[in-house]
Amino acid sequence: MWLRAVVDSAIRLPSETPPRLAERLRLALRFRNPAFEARRRFARSVRGVPEHIDCVEGDPRSGELVLPRGAVDLLRKLAAEERVDLVFEDRRLSLPKLDLEPLQGLRPYQKRALVAAVDGVQGTLVMPCGAGKTVVGAALVRAARQPALILVHTLDLVGQWAAALAGAGGQLGVVADGRLDPQPVTVATVQSLVALPLPTFERFAQGFGVVILDESHHAPAEVFRGVLHRLPARRRVGLTATPERTDGLTPLLTLYLGRPLFEVGYDELVAGGYLLRPEVRPVVTTFAPDPMPESWDGLMDILVENAERNALIVDHVVREATEGHLCLVLSGRVAHAKRLRDLLVGRGLATELLAGEVRRAERERILDAARAGRVQALVATTVADEGLDIPRLARVFLVYPTRAEGRVRQRVGRLLRIHPEKGRAICFDLVDAAVPALRRQYSVRRRICAELTGQAPAARTAPARP
């Protein structure tokens, strides 16, 4: 038999799809939900959290099966095994061309990435932090000459893309922070699109022939999948420095955006003089709670309140900042970040806080001041993990435990950009060696950092002092 598959924002199979083929697709596109697993592992309630992520949807109106566009190879394989001939009907959007001039001044590897994106139609571009992913994306908008939608997840990235697209021609549209102003080239936060009424979103989605997802390793998250699954642009490209996910959902990046189209290695960019190779220095603490809390949250509550550990952090930051190095201190808790900010201010450092509660205009003021050298230290939460572009940043302090590979790469990646006043780039990693769980997390970070530094940092056996 033959089967018509319609391709627009997704792949749609008719209600008469053979039951065996439909069931095999459902099983192949079902994944364990890491959020469910994590809650169960830590004895938390799993109420309302699905055990699986199902990437095959059923349309209740038409009875169609709806698959992610990146599942086309799997569909072909299973259909052939079930002796079903597929006929594809392409309804992806290509719109009238825009009058855009090519972007000049691309680096050689950026030109290669652009060619791959233009030729590949859909997929991901994998480039290290500091390699200029935004520049390549802006070049793709101009080269494709199609109405383009750039998807981001923070207001800081909205500002970065607005700067990169300046001069692309016409007014830049923005859908973010309560603003709904679509234009032929538009930057939108995923959160703002999700908040739109469905009819408004569907009309909006018909306006673009190119979609670019920045920090596309987020694509497997439910909110990102939901948006991508309803954008019928012919060309859909993701940009990321960290495509691999530790939660097992890396295949979903391929399913919703396509396979990697281009990848450039960190070593190549260091050899070409485009990025720095940082040094990572472990700073071993004496933190050892007694009794040891039973829960992770309880352990973190004690850790961020520990006066001796916080004093150790502050002493190191003060030393580096007073020597003229712009410092970034990264924590996982807002209250901890505020405490460290206050302690640094009390020591006389020009220190600013970057957290989700800081409004966009204030964040822009802070970042401009840091780029201009008027700030000595920034203390930030996870809002600074991605999209923080301050080339003069010379010191990063990892003061909150993590073992997430993507997060570690992003945080150390803040240091990789070259700046004439910078000199060496150093990451200080707080190692709570007396706590087995935290020591194991450091072992993971140590392995990741070895790839960026060229050699694994050796942990000290005694607490470090300034």
C-alpha positions as MATLAB code, in Angstrom:
seq = 'MWLRAVVDSAIRLPSETPPRLAERLRLALRFRNPAFEARRRFARSVRGVPEHIDCVEGDPRSGELVLPRGAVDLLRKLAAEERVDLVFEDRRLSLPKLDLEPLQGLRPYQKRALVAAVDGVQGTLVMPCGAGKTVVGAALVRAARQPALILVHTLDLVGQWAAALAGAGGQLGVVADGRLDPQPVTVATVQSLVALPLPTFERFAQGFGVVILDESHHAPAEVFRGVLHRLPARRRVGLTATPERTDGLTPLLTLYLGRPLFEVGYDELVAGGYLLRPEVRPVVTTFAPDPMPESWDGLMDILVENAERNALIVDHVVREATEGHLCLVLSGRVAHAKRLRDLLVGRGLATELLAGEVRRAERERILDAARAGRVQALVATTVADEGLDIPRLARVFLVYPTRAEGRVRQRVGRLLRIHPEKGRAICFDLVDAAVPALRRQYSVRRRICAELTGQAPAARTAPARP';
ca = [
       0.000    0.000    0.000;
       1.022    3.644   -0.258;
       0.676    6.403    2.311;
       0.710   10.177    1.900;
       2.861   12.048    4.444;
       2.298   15.804    4.642;
       5.300   17.856    5.808;
       4.723   21.336    7.224;
       5.649   22.205   10.802;
       5.714   18.453   11.450;
       5.123   15.206    9.553;
       1.445   14.235    9.389;
       0.292   10.731    8.610;
      -3.384   10.046    7.789;
      -5.785    8.213   10.056;
      -5.571    5.150    7.808;
      -1.903    4.600    8.714;
      -1.455    0.841    9.284;
      -1.815    0.127   13.016;
       1.444   -1.825   13.195;
       3.432    1.031   11.620;
       1.742    3.551   13.931;
       2.551    1.472   17.002;
       6.192    1.015   15.994;
       6.532    4.750   15.500;
       5.015    5.436   18.914;
       7.405    3.019   20.621;
      10.466    4.299   18.762;
       9.609    7.920   19.583;
       8.949    7.386   23.287;
      11.617    8.423   25.782;
      12.020    8.161   29.522;
      11.238   11.485   31.173;
      14.310   12.598   33.159;
      12.156   14.873   35.343;
      10.107   11.851   36.427;
      13.252    9.814   37.074;
      14.845   12.596   39.120;
      11.775   13.047   41.295;
      11.499    9.353   41.941;
      15.230    9.070   42.701;
      14.999   11.796   45.343;
      11.722   10.437   46.774;
       9.702   13.421   45.593;
       6.119   13.344   44.378;
       5.712   12.419   40.714;
       2.095   13.548   40.615;
       1.381   15.319   37.345;
       4.803   14.420   35.886;
       4.545   11.967   32.963;
       6.784    8.934   33.084;
       7.532    9.179   29.353;
       7.941   11.835   26.692;
       5.887   10.846   23.664;
       6.982   12.470   20.408;
       4.076   11.073   18.387;
       0.872   13.040   18.840;
      -2.627   12.196   17.732;
      -4.695   14.987   16.203;
      -8.135   14.639   17.829;
      -9.865   16.486   14.970;
      -8.471   14.629   11.969;
      -7.177   11.412   13.506;
      -3.747   12.117   11.987;
      -0.493   10.992   13.549;
       1.876   13.933   14.029;
       5.650   13.280   14.109;
       8.597   15.661   14.516;
      10.158   16.653   11.185;
      13.480   15.118   12.147;
      11.859   11.674   12.341;
      11.773   11.369    8.550;
      14.607    8.814    8.363;
      12.983    6.641   11.020;
       9.641    6.896    9.224;
      11.192    5.799    5.917;
      12.959    2.862    7.573;
       9.909    1.541    9.422;
       7.605    2.112    6.450;
       9.940    0.096    4.232;
       9.989   -2.717    6.779;
       6.182   -2.680    6.851;
       6.066   -2.570    3.030;
       4.381    0.806    2.957;
       5.275    3.186    0.119;
       5.487    6.808    1.231;
       4.515    9.793   -0.889;
       5.594   13.108    0.652;
       3.642   16.316    0.151;
       5.845   19.280    1.012;
       3.901   22.173    2.564;
       6.838   23.851    4.312;
       6.758   27.610    3.922;
       8.919   29.529    1.483;
       7.852   33.148    1.174;
       8.657   36.034   -1.204;
      12.327   36.984   -0.945;
      13.522   39.927    1.085;
      16.026   42.425   -0.271;
      18.953   41.789    2.085;
      22.650   42.336    1.513;
      25.126   39.562    2.450;
      26.980   39.998    5.739;
      30.651   40.749    5.152;
      33.704   40.010    7.268;
      32.971   36.426    8.278;
      35.837   34.312    9.555;
      36.755   31.269    7.403;
      35.020   28.754    9.687;
      31.960   31.012    9.905;
      31.757   30.997    6.105;
      31.846   27.189    6.154;
      29.071   27.131    8.733;
      26.964   29.486    6.617;
      27.369   27.332    3.505;
      26.370   24.236    5.484;
      23.272   25.983    6.845;
      22.197   27.248    3.426;
      22.686   23.838    1.805;
      21.252   21.781    4.651;
      17.757   23.309    5.066;
      17.335   21.979    8.624;
      19.729   20.884   11.346;
      22.149   22.299   13.913;
      25.389   24.285   13.813;
      27.703   23.309   16.685;
      30.273   25.970   17.609;
      32.083   26.638   20.912;
      31.251   29.575   23.166;
      32.796   32.713   21.690;
      32.929   31.364   18.141;
      30.274   33.783   16.868;
      27.123   31.701   16.530;
      25.012   34.857   16.506;
      27.109   36.274   13.663;
      26.553   33.114   11.607;
      22.834   33.229   12.352;
      22.642   36.855   11.218;
      24.523   35.914    8.052;
      22.039   33.089    7.418;
      19.096   35.495    7.707;
      20.666   37.669    5.017;
      21.731   34.772    2.787;
      18.349   33.007    2.903;
      16.531   36.289    2.091;
      13.391   34.938    3.721;
      11.261   36.399    6.507;
      13.044   35.058    9.557;
      12.133   34.269   13.153;
      14.916   34.020   15.737;
      13.877   32.134   18.873;
      15.664   32.852   22.155;
      14.882   32.224   25.810;
      16.243   35.333   27.567;
      15.840   39.070   27.128;
      19.624   39.460   27.070;
      19.712   37.329   23.921;
      16.993   39.505   22.392;
      19.356   42.455   22.760;
      22.323   40.547   21.330;
      20.375   39.497   18.254;
      18.999   42.984   17.748;
      22.589   44.277   17.630;
      23.700   41.481   15.270;
      20.804   42.123   12.885;
      21.184   45.891   12.822;
      21.396   47.028    9.212;
      19.731   43.874    7.862;
      17.102   46.097    6.288;
      13.773   47.315    7.611;
      12.585   47.416   11.181;
      13.453   44.532   13.468;
      10.404   42.938   15.073;
      10.331   41.889   18.715;
       7.975   39.540   20.564;
       9.147   39.635   24.156;
       8.557   41.206   27.546;
       4.944   42.101   26.730;
       5.793   43.476   23.302;
       4.087   42.005   20.203;
       5.587   43.637   17.119;
       6.248   41.072   14.359;
       8.216   42.209   11.310;
       9.799   40.317    8.382;
      12.812   39.732   10.665;
      11.696   39.112   14.254;
      13.381   38.078   17.488;
      11.051   36.367   19.950;
      11.348   34.670   23.303;
       9.880   31.192   23.360;
       8.025   32.057   26.551;
       6.218   34.960   24.841;
       5.129   32.780   21.928;
       3.763   30.102   24.240;
       1.660   32.769   25.954;
      -0.066   33.787   22.700;
      -3.618   32.547   22.041;
      -3.450   29.604   19.653;
      -5.177   31.398   16.706;
      -2.761   34.342   17.098;
       0.218   32.006   17.201;
      -0.934   30.104   14.118;
      -1.280   33.345   12.124;
       2.102   34.472   13.386;
       3.745   31.173   12.364;
       2.674   31.644    8.746;
       4.893   34.714    8.417;
       8.332   33.093    8.326;
      10.332   30.963    5.915;
      13.349   30.684    8.238;
      13.446   29.796   11.922;
      16.668   29.970   13.940;
      16.721   28.570   17.475;
      19.548   29.994   19.567;
      20.953   27.799   22.362;
      19.192   24.952   20.617;
      20.222   22.318   23.177;
      17.039   23.483   24.917;
      14.923   22.079   22.050;
      14.088   18.832   23.923;
      12.317   20.826   26.651;
       8.539   20.672   26.397;
       7.973   24.395   25.817;
      10.552   24.491   22.991;
       9.199   21.331   21.368;
       5.707   22.762   21.421;
       6.777   25.924   19.606;
       8.964   24.227   16.988;
       6.240   21.678   16.314;
       3.990   24.497   15.071;
       6.381   26.510   12.890;
       6.102   25.409    9.231;
       9.102   27.403    7.918;
      11.007   25.453    5.295;
      14.380   26.252    6.878;
      14.855   25.521   10.600;
      18.356   25.774   12.070;
      19.631   25.454   15.625;
      22.750   27.064   17.107;
      24.506   25.549   20.102;
      27.853   25.065   21.789;
      26.681   22.063   23.820;
      24.511   19.628   21.819;
      25.003   16.701   24.178;
      22.570   16.492   27.104;
      23.275   14.493   30.239;
      19.574   13.716   30.761;
      19.363   11.285   27.836;
      17.255   13.570   25.635;
      19.923   14.414   23.041;
      17.988   12.450   20.334;
      15.120   14.931   20.674;
      17.375   17.705   19.401;
      17.700   15.767   16.153;
      13.988   14.975   16.047;
      12.863   18.587   16.313;
      15.672   20.381   14.458;
      17.522   17.803   12.392;
      21.022   16.389   12.372;
      24.234   18.435   12.833;
      25.016   20.345    9.657;
      28.343   21.761   10.784;
      30.703   21.454   13.730;
      33.948   23.259   14.454;
      36.215   22.139   17.253;
      37.533   24.241   20.099;
      41.129   23.211   19.381;
      40.861   24.497   15.810;
      39.678   27.907   16.982;
      42.428   28.159   19.605;
      45.033   27.236   16.993;
      43.590   29.872   14.655;
      43.877   32.567   17.303;
      40.115   33.071   17.636;
      39.683   31.778   21.218;
      41.721   31.476   24.399;
      42.605   28.314   26.254;
      41.695   28.916   29.910;
      43.360   27.653   33.044;
      41.232   25.924   35.681;
      42.348   26.123   39.311;
      40.644   24.049   42.012;
      40.067   25.814   45.321;
      39.561   23.171   47.998;
      37.312   24.154   50.913;
      37.007   22.804   54.442;
      33.221   22.564   54.150;
      32.107   19.428   56.049;
      28.652   19.650   57.668;
      28.092   17.532   60.744;
      25.652   15.889   60.763;
      25.423   15.416   57.009;
      21.955   16.397   55.663;
      19.951   13.592   54.079;
      18.659   15.658   51.143;
      20.449   17.583   48.412;
      18.427   20.714   49.125;
      19.344   20.508   52.797;
      23.033   20.183   51.908;
      22.836   23.217   49.628;
      21.017   25.220   52.318;
      23.975   24.700   54.655;
      26.599   25.204   51.943;
      25.417   28.652   50.814;
      25.149   29.812   54.448;
      28.622   28.615   55.428;
      30.519   31.740   56.514;
      34.007   30.253   56.147;
      33.321   29.006   52.624;
      31.830   32.352   51.571;
      34.824   34.183   53.065;
      37.138   31.965   51.023;
      35.247   32.886   47.853;
      35.311   36.588   48.659;
      39.035   36.573   49.485;
      39.857   35.046   46.096;
      37.595   37.416   44.173;
      39.001   40.469   45.958;
      42.545   39.397   45.206;
      41.882   38.865   41.498;
      39.722   41.983   41.073;
      42.196   44.303   42.789;
      44.831   43.036   40.369;
      42.673   44.392   37.554;
      40.837   41.268   36.409;
      37.076   41.426   35.714;
      35.526   38.616   37.781;
      32.305   36.644   37.350;
      31.014   34.672   40.350;
      28.399   32.043   39.451;
      25.978   30.579   41.970;
      22.847   28.495   41.647;
      20.807   30.436   44.202;
      19.684   34.045   44.178;
      20.026   34.457   47.938;
      23.607   33.167   47.775;
      24.435   35.519   44.911;
      23.028   38.474   46.852;
      25.022   37.535   49.948;
      28.254   37.315   47.989;
      27.484   40.622   46.247;
      26.985   42.315   49.606;
      30.203   40.840   51.007;
      32.192   42.028   47.979;
      30.685   45.500   48.147;
      31.616   45.536   51.842;
      35.218   44.856   50.820;
      35.167   47.905   48.557;
      34.719   46.242   45.163;
      32.515   47.758   42.451;
      30.162   44.757   42.268;
      26.871   44.182   40.447;
      24.237   41.438   40.635;
      22.847   39.625   37.592;
      19.727   37.628   38.398;
      16.349   36.975   36.856;
      14.717   39.631   39.011;
      16.984   42.361   37.610;
      15.041   44.171   34.920;
      16.305   44.231   31.361;
      17.257   47.923   31.287;
      19.237   47.517   34.504;
      20.994   44.387   33.163;
      21.973   46.263   30.027;
      23.395   49.086   32.145;
      25.383   46.580   34.210;
      26.738   44.759   31.143;
      27.710   48.019   29.433;
      29.542   49.094   32.586;
      31.358   45.754   32.759;
      32.422   45.958   29.123;
      33.691   49.484   29.719;
      35.741   48.464   32.759;
      33.644   50.305   35.349;
      32.758   47.089   37.217;
      35.235   44.871   39.058;
      33.001   41.896   39.808;
      29.705   40.438   38.657;
      27.805   37.962   40.828;
      25.251   36.001   38.840;
      22.800   33.143   38.918;
      22.075   30.789   36.025;
      20.896   33.745   33.884;
      24.594   34.239   33.055;
      25.194   30.643   31.943;
      24.289   31.443   28.340;
      24.499   34.478   26.099;
      26.783   36.529   28.352;
      29.108   38.350   25.946;
      31.830   40.238   27.843;
      35.182   39.664   26.082;
      37.212   41.386   28.821;
      35.984   38.846   31.411;
      39.152   37.241   32.785;
      38.120   35.288   35.904;
      35.177   32.952   36.548;
      34.390   31.457   39.953;
      32.269   28.294   40.092;
      30.950   28.473   43.660;
      27.849   26.259   43.483;
      28.154   22.499   42.845;
      27.053   20.986   39.547;
      27.931   18.050   37.351;
      25.847   19.061   34.307;
      28.243   18.927   31.369;
      26.501   21.556   29.262;
      26.330   23.981   32.173;
      30.028   23.535   33.003;
      31.027   24.126   29.381;
      28.843   27.210   29.158;
      30.223   28.661   32.389;
      33.886   28.106   31.570;
      33.062   29.265   28.038;
      32.426   32.779   29.360;
      36.242   33.118   29.466;
      37.156   32.051   25.946;
      36.813   35.344   24.090;
      39.939   37.338   23.307;
      40.398   40.891   24.618;
      43.537   43.064   24.426;
      43.459   43.874   28.177;
      42.780   40.360   29.346;
      45.936   38.265   29.514;
      45.337   34.830   31.013;
      41.831   33.486   31.532;
      41.377   31.549   34.781;
      38.428   29.610   36.175;
      38.434   28.984   39.941;
      36.437   25.859   40.818;
      35.327   25.462   44.456;
      35.936   21.840   45.487;
      34.203   20.619   48.637;
      36.458   17.618   48.949;
      35.259   16.531   52.399;
      31.756   15.781   51.099;
      31.749   12.615   48.937;
      28.823   13.655   46.711;
      30.389   17.048   46.012;
      33.813   15.506   45.443;
      32.286   13.195   42.808;
      30.684   16.170   41.085;
      34.065   17.856   40.913;
      35.500   14.739   39.259;
      32.975   15.179   36.449;
      33.805   18.896   36.093;
      37.509   18.058   36.089;
      37.071   15.761   33.108;
      35.107   18.373   31.176;
      37.611   21.107   31.949;
      40.450   18.885   30.750;
      39.098   19.183   27.211;
      39.121   22.989   27.402;
      42.488   23.417   29.104;
      44.441   20.674   27.385;
      45.241   18.981   30.693;
      43.276   17.975   33.761;
      43.692   20.269   36.787;
      45.171   18.568   39.804;
      43.096   18.921   42.969;
      44.954   20.136   46.035;
      44.820   18.163   49.206;
      44.525   21.173   51.493;
      42.258   24.204   51.470;
      43.480   27.004   49.239;
      44.163   30.437   50.654;
      44.795   33.748   48.853;
];
